[in-house]
Amino acid sequence: MKIIVQNRKARHDYYIEESLEAGIVLLGSEVKSIREGRANIAQAYVVESEGELFLQGVHISPYSRAAFPHEPLRRRKLLLKKRQILKLFHNIQKKKMTAVPLCFYLNDKGWIKAQIGLARGKEKEDKRQAIKEREWAVEKQRLFKKTFQ
């Protein structure tokens, strides 16, 4: 599994409770742009429409050598099994959760897949606590490195 694009902001803004793999319906020029790493999923989220799931807010830059360039911010359909779609619907509507893309990656067969996270929003205090814990972990590493040299 080779990660192409990652959404670091999602892990900062949300508690990721569950994640699943989804295929994406892409155009050829979009695939080439994603393979070059020219995609941004920081503002992306999953919406449902007529029993299907779509990625909204994914920005994939147009491929420079494409004969028919694509629209950078169009909605892209997610390919999931019916049971997974129903489970996501239930969690989004009943449990007031949100679904966000965590990363795009290449699987073993060379297909571009999206890892979708089922998330619950963090409060401002929780974000501050996470930052403090991360800074303390870095400081701890510095202290250990300093004492054992």
HELIX and SHEET records of a PDB file:
HELIX    1   1 ARG A    8  ASP A   13  1                                   6    
HELIX    2   2 GLY A   28  ARG A   35  1                                   8    
HELIX    3   3 LYS A   82  GLN A   93  1                                  12    
HELIX    4   4 LYS A  124  THR A  147  1                                  24    
SHEET    1   A 7 LYS A   2  GLN A   6  0                                        
SHEET    2   A 7 THR A  98  LEU A 106 -1                                        
SHEET    3   A 7 ILE A 112  GLY A 121 -1                                        
SHEET    4   A 7 TYR A  14  ILE A  24 -1                                        
SHEET    5   A 7 ARG A  76  LEU A  79 -1                                        
SHEET    6   A 7 GLU A  52  GLN A  56 -1                                        
SHEET    7   A 7 TYR A  45  SER A  49 -1                                        
SHEET    1   B 2 ALA A  39  ASN A  40  0                                        
SHEET    2   B 2 HIS A  59  ILE A  60 -1                                        
END                                                                             
